[in-house]
Amino acid sequence: METIRIGLCGVGNVGGEVARRLLSHDSLLNSAAGTELKLVQIGARKGKGAISLDNVDIRTDLRDVVANPDIDVFVELIGGVDLAYELVTDALNNGKHVVTANKALISTHGNEIFKLAKEKNLQIGFEASVAGGTPVIKALREGLVANEVSWFAGILNGTSNYILSDMQMNGAQFSEALSKAQNLGLAESDPTLDINGTDAAQKASILASLAFGVPLDFSNVSFTGIDELELIDLNFATELGYTIKHIAYGEIENSEVTVSAHPTLVSNESILSQVGKEMNALEINCKGIGSTVYYGPGAGPSPTASAVLADLVDVSKGSLACPELNKESNVYSKEDKKVFARYFRLLVKDEPGVIAKISSLFAENNLSIEALIQHEDRNKSDDINKVPVVIVSGPVNDASADKISKSLIDLDEVDQHLKQYRIHSDKK
């Protein structure tokens, strides 16, 4: 049986799981690959203090691995961007195929990496960079290549989804839900990139490039996180028949591509509203066949390691050609023109005529009010002279929604503390 020799850098939770699976001489993996997948060298800056394994060479200098002439495939699992980019490009220049789980690397330097790999006639596997063990990249690279993608919408960050699920289902405050996620190993000690939306936005950037054939360009992704969400908004969402999810979008219309990731109200009748805890889901809509939905674990050592190993199997079969991201007819839109119904929460003075004044402002902006909730419960506000008002509007794009939000805040009767979120519709 032919042998594929593997070098691995990064032996954290995911890398450690990959190493153990490879060193167990997993018959299922080797059978699927049609060859022996053999881990011959590991790069770990802490040496055996990072991972204690027999029958494998462990080097503290990670550059030793990419320079090793006996390595066929380099697996990068160290995370970060700068050193990872150096190692991956060195590996390619040394004639090695590459497998990575690094969404920050791919979203930032994917264009250069793919170009170099194509020049060297080498393969790149990055399935684990988006949605962990759920093969959404394979769906775009292989399963849907005969179809023109119109849009995608998905939950791409398991940490954020767990926090939102805990808040909505159990009434937990944001800080409580985050602490619980960290205790369960679902959130890093520094969860910034998860909760501020960066992680999901990086993944959305990768998906958009594959879906629409445009170069990777993270600067064209608009995003916000869940770090400023308040429990009161999840409670109002429940009252209105919605859940709040962090939804990543990609869409092409008239050859213009828009990509975004924001907290979004999702109807309880939507499939995405049912995606709980740390799970991920992605709906991809194509002309002709409609929507296909992919659901599964998006984080954790085992799911992510599973995607890495699947890429190694594909490399052994020679099936991971570099993606073509140069469709000249498609370009990024300079403005996100996509329209959504909107949720507005205001804190207003409890006096006659306020609602009429707010309604007039919406009318002046040619925006309909589909629903309005005004609770007299003083406990919802620290100011006994103010009450929360929630308005569900008709569809409007981000720029117009922001303009209306500013106009509302400028009213003397409205507090500066205003929240505005998109409302997702399955009907595109």
C-alpha positions in Angstrom: 0.0 0.0 0.0 1.3 3.5 -0.9 2.1 5.8 2.0 1.2 9.5 2.3 3.6 11.0 4.8 2.2 13.8 6.9 3.8 16.6 8.9 1.6 18.4 11.5 2.1 21.8 13.2 -0.2 22.6 16.1 -1.2 20.1 18.7 -3.9 21.9 20.7 -7.3 20.3 21.1 -7.8 19.8 17.3 -4.2 19.0 16.4 -4.0 16.5 19.3 -7.1 14.7 18.1 -5.8 14.6 14.5 -2.5 13.2 15.7 -4.1 10.5 17.8 -6.4 9.4 15.0 -3.5 9.2 12.5 -1.2 7.3 15.0 -3.9 4.8 15.7 -3.6 3.6 12.1 -7.3 4.0 11.7 -8.4 1.3 9.2 -11.4 3.3 8.1 -9.3 6.3 7.1 -6.7 4.2 5.3 -9.5 2.3 3.5 -11.2 5.6 2.4 -7.9 7.0 1.3 -6.7 3.9 -0.5 -3.3 4.4 1.0 -1.7 4.6 4.4 -1.9 8.1 6.0 1.2 8.2 8.1 2.1 11.0 10.6 5.9 11.2 10.6 6.6 14.5 12.2 5.0 17.0 14.6 5.9 20.6 15.2 5.2 21.8 18.8 7.0 24.7 20.3 6.7 23.1 23.7 8.0 19.8 22.4 6.8 16.7 24.4 5.5 19.1 27.0 2.7 19.9 24.6 1.9 16.3 23.6 3.4 13.0 24.6 3.3 10.5 21.7 5.4 7.6 20.8 6.7 6.6 17.3 6.6 10.2 16.0 9.4 12.8 15.6 8.5 16.0 17.6 10.3 19.2 16.7 10.2 22.5 18.7 11.2 24.5 15.5 8.1 24.4 13.4 10.1 25.3 10.3 11.8 21.9 10.5 8.5 20.3 9.5 7.9 22.3 6.4 11.5 21.9 5.3 11.4 18.1 5.8 11.9 16.4 2.4 10.2 13.3 3.7 6.8 15.1 4.1 4.1 14.9 1.4 1.4 16.9 3.2 1.7 19.7 5.7 -1.2 20.2 8.1 -1.3 23.6 9.7 -3.3 23.9 13.0 -1.4 26.5 14.9 -4.0 29.3 14.3 -3.2 33.0 13.9 -2.1 34.5 10.6 1.5 35.7 10.2 3.4 32.5 11.2 0.8 30.3 9.7 1.1 32.1 6.4 4.9 31.8 6.5 4.7 28.0 7.2 2.0 27.3 4.6 3.9 29.2 1.8 7.2 27.6 2.7 5.4 24.2 2.6 4.0 24.9 -0.9 7.4 26.2 -2.1 8.9 23.0 -0.8 6.4 20.9 -2.9 4.0 19.9 -0.1 0.2 19.8 -0.3 -1.5 21.7 2.5 -4.4 21.1 4.8 -5.5 23.8 7.3 -8.4 24.7 9.6 -7.4 28.3 9.8 -10.2 30.6 8.7 -8.3 33.7 9.6 -5.5 32.6 7.3 -7.7 31.7 4.4 -9.9 34.8 4.6 -6.8 37.1 4.8 -4.3 35.3 2.5 -6.3 32.8 0.6 -5.8 34.4 -2.8 -2.0 34.3 -2.5 -2.1 30.8 -1.1 -4.3 29.4 -3.8 -2.3 31.1 -6.6 0.9 29.6 -5.3 -0.6 26.2 -4.9 -1.9 26.3 -8.5 1.5 27.4 -9.8 3.1 24.5 -7.9 0.3 22.0 -9.0 -0.4 21.3 -5.4 -3.7 20.7 -3.4 -5.2 22.9 -0.6 -7.7 21.5 1.9 -9.5 23.9 4.1 -12.8 22.2 4.9 -12.3 22.6 8.7 -12.1 26.4 8.4 -15.9 26.7 8.2 -18.5 24.8 10.2 -16.2 22.2 11.7 -17.4 18.7 10.9 -20.2 19.9 8.6 -19.0 19.7 5.0 -20.3 23.0 3.6 -17.1 23.8 1.7 -17.2 20.4 0.0 -20.8 21.1 -0.9 -19.7 24.3 -2.7 -16.5 22.9 -4.2 -18.1 19.7 -5.4 -21.7 18.9 -4.8 -23.2 22.2 -6.1 -20.7 23.0 -8.9 -23.3 22.4 -11.6 -25.6 25.1 -10.1 -25.5 28.8 -9.9 -25.7 29.9 -6.2 -28.1 32.8 -5.6 -27.6 33.3 -1.8 -26.7 31.6 1.4 -27.7 32.2 5.0 -26.2 30.4 8.0 -25.2 30.1 11.6 -21.4 29.7 11.5 -20.2 30.3 15.0 -21.0 27.7 17.6 -20.0 29.8 20.6 -22.4 32.7 19.7 -25.1 30.2 19.0 -24.7 28.5 22.4 -24.8 31.8 24.2 -27.9 33.0 22.3 -29.7 29.7 22.9 -29.0 29.8 26.6 -30.2 33.4 26.9 -33.4 32.7 24.9 -34.3 29.3 26.4 -33.1 29.8 30.0 -33.3 33.5 30.5 -29.5 33.7 31.2 -27.8 37.1 31.0 -25.1 37.4 28.4 -22.2 37.2 30.9 -23.7 34.1 32.5 -24.2 32.4 29.2 -20.6 33.2 28.1 -19.2 31.9 31.4 -21.1 28.7 31.0 -19.8 28.3 27.4 -16.2 28.8 28.6 -16.7 26.2 31.4 -18.0 23.7 28.8 -15.0 24.4 26.5 -17.2 25.9 23.9 -15.6 29.4 24.2 -12.0 30.4 24.5 -10.7 32.2 27.5 -10.5 35.3 25.2 -13.8 34.9 23.2 -13.5 38.3 21.5 -13.4 37.0 17.9 -16.5 34.8 18.5 -18.7 37.3 20.2 -17.8 40.4 18.2 -18.7 38.6 14.9 -15.2 38.4 13.4 -15.1 34.6 13.3 -18.4 34.2 11.5 -17.5 37.1 9.1 -14.2 35.4 8.2 -16.1 32.2 7.4 -18.8 34.0 5.4 -16.0 35.6 3.3 -14.7 32.1 2.5 -18.1 30.8 1.6 -18.9 33.9 -0.6 -15.7 33.4 -2.6 -16.5 29.8 -3.3 -20.2 30.5 -4.0 -19.8 33.4 -6.3 -16.3 33.0 -7.7 -14.9 36.3 -6.4 -11.5 36.7 -4.8 -11.3 36.6 -1.0 -11.6 40.1 0.4 -12.5 40.2 4.1 -12.7 44.0 4.0 -15.9 43.8 2.0 -17.8 41.9 4.8 -20.0 44.0 7.1 -20.5 42.5 10.5 -21.4 43.0 14.1 -21.4 40.6 17.0 -23.6 39.5 19.9 -21.6 41.2 22.6 -24.1 44.1 22.9 -27.3 42.0 22.8 -29.6 42.3 25.8 -31.9 39.8 27.3 -34.9 42.1 26.8 -34.5 41.9 23.1 -34.5 38.1 23.1 -37.7 38.3 25.3 -39.4 40.6 22.8 -38.3 38.4 20.0 -40.0 35.4 21.7 -43.1 37.5 22.1 -43.2 38.3 18.4 -42.6 34.7 17.3 -38.9 34.9 16.6 -35.5 33.7 18.0 -32.3 35.8 17.7 -29.4 34.1 15.8 -26.1 35.4 14.5 -26.7 35.0 10.7 -24.1 35.2 8.0 -25.4 36.1 4.6 -24.0 36.0 1.1 -25.9 37.1 -2.0 -25.4 37.9 -5.6 -27.7 40.1 -7.6 -26.9 41.7 -11.0 -23.3 40.3 -10.6 -22.8 42.3 -7.4 -21.9 40.3 -4.3 -22.7 41.3 -0.7 -21.5 39.5 2.4 -22.4 40.2 6.0 -22.9 38.7 9.5 -25.2 40.3 12.1 -27.5 39.3 15.0 -30.8 38.7 13.3 -34.4 37.8 14.3 -35.4 34.5 12.7 -39.0 33.3 12.5 -39.8 30.3 14.7 -41.1 28.6 11.5 -37.6 28.8 9.9 -35.2 25.9 10.0 -32.5 28.2 11.2 -34.5 29.1 14.3 -34.3 25.4 15.4 -30.5 25.3 15.4 -29.6 25.3 19.1 -26.6 25.1 21.4 -23.2 25.0 19.6 -24.6 23.6 16.3 -24.0 25.2 12.9 -26.3 25.3 9.9 -26.1 26.7 6.4 -28.8 27.1 3.8 -27.5 27.4 0.2 -30.0 28.5 -2.5 -29.3 27.8 -6.1 -31.2 28.6 -9.3 -33.1 25.7 -10.5 -32.9 23.4 -7.5 -33.8 25.8 -4.7 -32.4 25.4 -1.2 -30.2 22.7 0.4 -29.5 22.8 4.1 -26.4 21.5 6.0 -26.5 21.0 9.7 -24.1 19.7 12.2 -21.4 20.4 14.9 -19.5 23.5 14.0 -16.8 23.5 16.8 -14.9 21.2 19.1 -11.9 18.9 18.6 -13.7 15.9 17.2 -15.8 17.6 14.5 -12.9 19.8 13.3 -10.4 17.0 13.3 -12.9 15.0 11.3 -12.9 17.7 8.6 -9.1 17.8 8.6 -8.9 14.0 8.2 -11.4 14.1 5.4 -9.3 16.6 3.6 -6.3 14.3 4.0 -8.3 11.5 2.4 -9.2 13.8 -0.5 -5.5 14.9 -0.9 -4.5 11.2 -1.2 -7.1 10.9 -4.0 -5.9 14.0 -5.8 -9.3 15.6 -5.7 -8.6 19.0 -4.0 -7.8 21.3 -6.9 -7.4 24.9 -6.0 -10.7 26.9 -6.3 -11.1 29.3 -9.2 -11.9 32.7 -7.6 -11.6 34.9 -10.7 -15.0 35.2 -12.2 -14.6 38.6 -13.8 -18.3 39.3 -14.3 -18.9 39.2 -10.5 -17.7 42.0 -8.1 -18.3 43.0 -4.5 -21.0 45.6 -4.0 -19.8 48.9 -2.5 -23.0 49.1 -0.5 -25.1 46.3 1.1 -28.4 46.9 -0.8 -30.1 43.8 0.6 -33.4 44.6 2.3 -34.7 43.1 5.5 -37.7 43.8 7.7 -36.4 45.4 10.9 -36.8 45.2 14.6 -36.4 48.5 16.4 -36.5 48.8 20.3 -36.8 52.3 21.6 -37.0 53.8 25.1 -39.5 56.6 25.0 -41.1 59.1 27.3 -44.3 57.9 28.8 -46.5 60.7 27.6 -49.3 61.3 25.0 -48.5 61.7 21.3 -45.2 60.0 21.3 -46.3 56.9 19.3 -48.0 59.2 16.8 -44.8 61.2 16.4 -42.7 58.0 15.9 -45.3 56.7 13.4 -45.1 59.9 11.4 -41.4 59.6 11.1 -41.7 56.1 9.7 -44.3 57.4 7.2 -42.0 60.2 6.1 -39.4 57.6 5.3 -41.9 55.5 3.3 -41.4 52.6 5.8 -44.4 50.7 7.0 -45.0 49.6 10.6 -46.0 45.9 10.6 -46.2 45.5 14.4 -45.8 47.6 17.5 -45.5 46.6 21.2 -45.7 49.0 24.1 -45.4 47.6 27.6 -46.3 49.7 30.6 -44.1 47.4 32.8 -41.8 49.9 34.6 -39.4 47.1 35.5 -38.2 47.0 31.9 -36.6 50.4 32.3 -34.4 52.0 34.9 -36.2 55.3 34.2 -39.7 55.2 35.6 -40.7 58.0 33.2 -39.8 55.9 30.1 -41.2 52.7 28.6 -39.8 50.4 25.9 -41.5 50.4 22.5 -40.8 47.7 19.9 -41.5 48.3 16.2 -41.4 45.7 13.4 -41.0 47.5 10.1 -41.3 46.6 6.5 -38.1 45.8 4.5 -35.3 48.3 4.2 -31.6 48.2 3.5 -28.9 48.9 6.1 -28.2 52.5 5.1 -31.9 53.5 5.3 -32.4 51.6 8.6 -29.4 53.4 10.1 -30.7 56.7 8.9 -34.1 56.1 10.5 -32.4 55.0 13.7 -30.6 58.3 13.8 -33.7 60.2 13.2 -35.5 58.4 16.0 -32.7 59.1 18.4 -32.9 62.8 17.4 -36.4 63.0 18.7 -36.6 64.6 22.2 -39.0 61.9 23.3 -36.6 59.0 22.4 -33.7 57.8 24.5 -30.2 57.4 23.0 -30.3 53.7 23.8 -31.9 52.3 20.6 -31.5 48.8 19.2 -32.1 47.8 15.6 -31.8 44.3 14.1 -32.5 42.6 10.8 -35.4 40.1 10.5 -34.6 37.0 8.3 -37.1 35.7 5.9 -37.0 32.3 4.1 -38.7 34.0 1.2 -36.0 35.5 -0.8 
